Amino acid sequence: MSLSFKSLTTALILLVIGGAAGWWGSRFSVYSRSSDEFTTVPVIVQPGSGLVIPKATTGLSENNDRNFIASAVEKVGPAVVRINATRKVANRLPGAFNNPLLRRFFGSEQQIPEERIERGTGSGFILTPDGRVLTNAHVVADTNTVQVTLKDGRSFEGKVVGVDAVTDVAVVKIKANNLPAVKLGNSRNLSPGQWAIAIGNPLGLDNTVTVGIISATDRSSAQVGVPDKRVNFIQTDAAINPGNSGGPLLNAEGEVIGVNTAIRSDAQGLGFAIPIDTAARIANKLFTRGSVDHPFLGIQMVDLTPATKEDVNQETNLNIQQERGVLIVRVIRRSPSHRAGLREGDIIQKIDGKQIRKASEVQERVESSDVGVVLKMEVNRNGKVETFKVTPEAFPVNEG
């Protein structure tokens, strides 16, 4: 397609008229060689830059007052809720400070209560019209009921159905029908650079929208600094602050691709989200059983690189020759892997016949399996390929 003399003249006139008032919308004719005719096309003119851009590439509507972000928020916003949680927290050393002698010494005759009330605010979103709500575990931890407030002002008492601290996912049920609900997307095929839209209640500011891009995917729990979790996080530069926790991360179509979590208090300019595929799977189990058993192997792993290979050989008695793969650096005694015969220095190559290249892939394979179901693990041990059958047990949550 090429521009006719008429269209070029129109474009130049529009550039002059637009001045410095911002993007200016209009139409001009484009000549198509394939159809041998002129077509009227809506455009956006950027003053001072010489750019005449079809509106379809800008996301702006005919009225120049809406874009895909506003459309996504309008679609999902009514299903995003504020969650107010109240919990009792034990005061430290209340018995000692209630000693009459100490109270007189510190000039206080008041009894120090054994417990105090702690209040917190987070976000969540409605999965189904009958009141199933998904949020973060740390938003509703240590409480059985919460207050759930919708964007339209309606408020309901919510029952905490299940909490999974390992993935930081929790589910709440409210008694209502015909509620607005989100549409779940796919978090498996995300790419850095895609749009990311976050909705939540940061710092008590309800229905706040922030936007950015997906900065990275498959950030391991160790990389994020929360080794007690078992999640491969989505990283985004959309602002996520306390109170955003539990709110949805959306793609450009307004589909939920993640659950925002303010899991790093020191994060500056970056945030993290639990992939919706993981969160939805855990949520279904919580609604069904009220709890989740996570398969546990009992190994500590690192991704092999030339640098890690050198470090491991210097710091241990191992003599690793490979520079790629997943190296087992620790096997917990009396764990499933220990009983199956795995050792430090084994390099994991396949699980159930599927190639393994990163430790995060091992975690994903194990997490998607079930407790008690045998996994066939192919490892390279001192240059020889061996296969071991490992039967995962339930993850020992109380042991960290």
N, C-alpha and C positions, 0 to 999 in steps of 0.2 A: 504493500500500500504506500502511495506517495502523496504529498500534499500538493494541491493545485495552487496557482497564483492567487486565486481568490481567498483560499484558506490562509495562506501566508500573510496576506494583507490584513485579513481579519484578526489574526493572531497578534500582529504588530500593533494594531489599533487598540486591542484589548490590553496589551502590556502598558501602553501609555495611559489609558483611562484608569487602569487599576491603581496607579500611583503607589502610595505607601500604606494603603488601608488594609493590607493583609491579602490572604487568598481571595481571588475574585472569580466567580463562576459564570460561565456563559456557554455558548455553543459555536462551533464553526464547521464548515463543510470539508470533508475529506474525500479525495478521489480514489476509487478502488480500481486497479488495473484488471482484477479478476472479473468484476461485474460491469466495468466500463460505465460507472455512474458515480454521482456524488452522494455521500451519506452524511447526515447531520449527527455530530458527536458532541456530548456534553464534556466540558473541560474545566480544569482549575488553572488559573493563571497566577503565577507567583511573581509579584512586582519586584523589579530590580534585578531579577535573576535571568530573565529571558526564557523561562521555562513555561511551556504550555503542556499540561499533563492531563490525560483522560481521567475523569473522576473515579473510574473503577479501580485505579491504582492507588488512590489516596485514602479510600475508606470513607470519604465524605459523601453525604446524601445530596439530593437535588436542592434541598433548602440550606445546605452548607452549615447545618447545626447538629448533625449527628454523625457518628462513625461506628465502626464495628465494636468498639469498646462500650459505647453507650448502649448499643443493641444487646450485647452480652449481659451487661449489668441489669438492664431492664428485664431480661428473660430470667435471670437467676436470682437477682436481689431479693424478691419476695420469699424465697426459700432459705435465705441465710438468717440465722437466729442469733440472739445474744443469750448466753448461758451464765446465770449468776449462781455461784456455788457457795454454800456456807458449811464450814467444818469446824469441829472442836479440836484445838491443839493444846497439848499439855505444856504448861509452863515449866521452865527448867528450874530445878531445885526449889520447888515451892515449900517443901517441908522445912528445909533449913532456914529460909527467910521468914517462915511463920513462927520460928522460935521467939518467945517473948523477949529474951535477953537481946537478941539481934535486932528486933524491932525497936527496942528502946535505944540501942546504940546508934541506929541509923535514923532515929527521930521519927519513926512511923508506928502508929498503933493499929494500922489497917491490916487486915488479913489479906495475904496475896492468894488469889484464887488458884485452884489446882489446874484449871483449864481456862483458855481464852477462845473467843470466837474469831475465826479468820474468814474473811470474805474475798472472793475472787471473781473476776469476770473473764469470760472467753467467748469463743464463737463456735458455731456449728452449722450444719445444713441438713435440710429435710430430704430424706431419701425416697420416701413413699408418701402418698396422700393420707395414709392412715396414721402418720405421726412417728415414723422411725427416723431418728436423728443421729448423725455421726459427728463425733468431735474428737479431741485429743484426750488421752487418758489423764494427763496431768491437770486438765481443766476440771475434771469431776472426781479426782482421786479422794478417797477417804470420806465420801458422802454418799447417801443413798437416794436423796432427792435433790433436784435443782429447779430453778425457775427458768423457764424457756420463754423468751419474748420474741415475737415475730415483728417484721418490719412494719406491719399495719397496726401495731400497738397491742394486739392480743397477747395475753400471757397465760401460760399453762404450767402446772406442776409436772415436772418430768421425773420419771423413775429411771435410775441408772441401772440398766439391764446387765451390762458387762463391761469390764475394764481389762485391757491387756497392756501391762506396763512394758513388755518386751518390744512392742511395735509402737507404743504410745497412741493406741487407738481405743476409743470407748464408744458405746452406743447408749442412747437414751430413748425412752418411749413416752410420748405424750398422748393423752386421750382426746383425739380429735379426728375429723374426717374432712375430705375434700381440701386438703392443705396443698399449697404450692410445693412442688418437688423439683429437684435438679435433674439434669440429664447427665449420666456418667459417660465420660470419654474413654480413650485408650491411652495409657501411660507407657506402653511398651515401645512405641515407635517415635518417641520424642527426640528432637534434635536441638542442640544449642543454637540460639538465634531465633527460635520460634517465640511468638508473643506469649506473655504470661500475665494474667489479670488476677489480682487478689482482692477478695472482699472480706471484711470482718469488722471487728469493733476494737481497734487498737486504742489503748489508753482511755477506754471508756467512750470513745467517739464512735457512735453507732453508724453502721452502713458506710464505712470508709472504703473507697476504691483506690487501689494503687496499681500501676502497670509497669511492666518491664519486659524482659526476655528470659527465656530459659538459659541460664549461664552454663550449666553442665548437668549431666545425668549420671546415675549410678555412683553417687558419692557414698562410700561405705561409712558405716557407723564410726569406725575408727578415724577416718579422715575428717568427719564432722566434729569429732571430739566427744562422742557419746557412745563409748564402747559397750555399754550395757544394753544398747538397743540392737535390734536385728532388722535393719531397714537399709535399703540402698536409696538414698535421698535424691530428690530433684533439687538442684541449686538454682536460685533465681535472684535477680537484682530488684524485683518488685519489693517495695518496702513491707517488711513483716515485723511487727512490734508486739510486745505483750498485749494480749487482748485479741490479736489476730489468730491466736492458736485455735485450731479446730475449724477455721473457715476454709472455703474452697479456693483452690487455684484453678483458673479457667484457661482454656485455649481461646483462639480467636472466634470460634463458633459458639462460645458460651457453654461448652461441655466441661465438666469437672475432670481435671487430670491429676489433682493432688489435694492433700489436706495440709494446709499451712501449719507450721509448728515453730513457735519462737523458742526453740530448744537451746539456742546459744545466746546467752545474755550479752556477750561481748561482740556479737556479730555487727559489723559496720558495713552497710551498703550491700549486704547479701542476706538471703534468707533460705530456708529449706522447707521442703514439703514431702510428705509421705506419698509415694505414687498411689493413685486411686486403685489400681489393680490389687495392690497389697492391702490397702485399707478396706476395700469392699469385701475381699475374701475373709479378712479377720472379722469384719462387722457381721457378715452372714453367720459365722461360727458363734459369735457372741450372742446374737439374737436367738440362735438355735439352742445353744448349750449353756450360755452364760459365762463361758471361759474358753481358753484356747490352750492346747498343748503344743508346744513348739518342739520339733525334732532336734535332738542334741547328739552330736558326735563326740565331742570332747577333744578337739584339736585346736591348735593355734597355727595360723598360716600366714605366709607373706608371698607377695608376687615376686618372682625371681627376675632380677635385672643384673647386668654386669656389676653394678654397685652393691646391690644387696647380696649377691653371691660372694663378693670379696669380704663384706662385713661379716657374713655368717661364718665363712671359713676362718676368719681371724678370731672370732669370739667364741667359737665352739670347736669341738673335735671332729665336726663333719668335714667331708671333703667333696663339696658340691662341684660338679663339672658343668652342668647345664646353666644357661643364662636366661632361659625362659621357662615359665611354668609356675605351678603353685607348690611351694615348699612347706612341708609340715615341720615346724620348729619346736612344737611341744605337743605331747600326748598326755592328757590327764589320766592319772592312775585310776583303775577300776571304771573307766569310762567305756562306752561302746567301742570306740576305736582301739583302746588298749586291749580289750578282750578279743577283738577281731585280729589283732596282730600288727597293726600299723605302728610305725616307729618314727622318731625324729629323723629327718633326712630324706624321707620318702617324698617323691615329687608326684603329685596327683596329675594324671593325664586324662582320665575319662571317668564319668559317673553314669552307670547304666548305659554304656556305649556312646555317650555324648561327650564330645571333646570339651576339655576344660582349659582355659587360658588364664583366668584371673581368680583370685580368692573370692571376689564378689559373686562369681558364677557358682562356686561351690556353695556359698551361703544361700544363693537363690535356689539351687537344685535341692538342697536339704530342706529349706523352708517350705518348698512346694510339695515335699513328700509327707508321709504320715508316720507317726510314732509306731514302732513295731514292724514296719515294712522294710524289708531288706534292701540295701543299696549295694550294688556291685561297683567297687572302686578299683580302677586300674592305676597302678603307681609304678614309677621307675625307681627301683632300689639298686643303687650302685651299678647302674647301666643295664640291669635286667628288669624286664617288665613282669610284674606279678599282679594278680587279682585277689582282692579280699572282699568278703561279705560282711557288711557292717549293719547292725540293726539299731537304728536310732531310738533313744529313750526320750522321755519328756524333759524339756529344758529345766534345770534346777533354778527356778526364779529366785528363791530365797537365798541362794548361795551367790547371787550376783552373776 
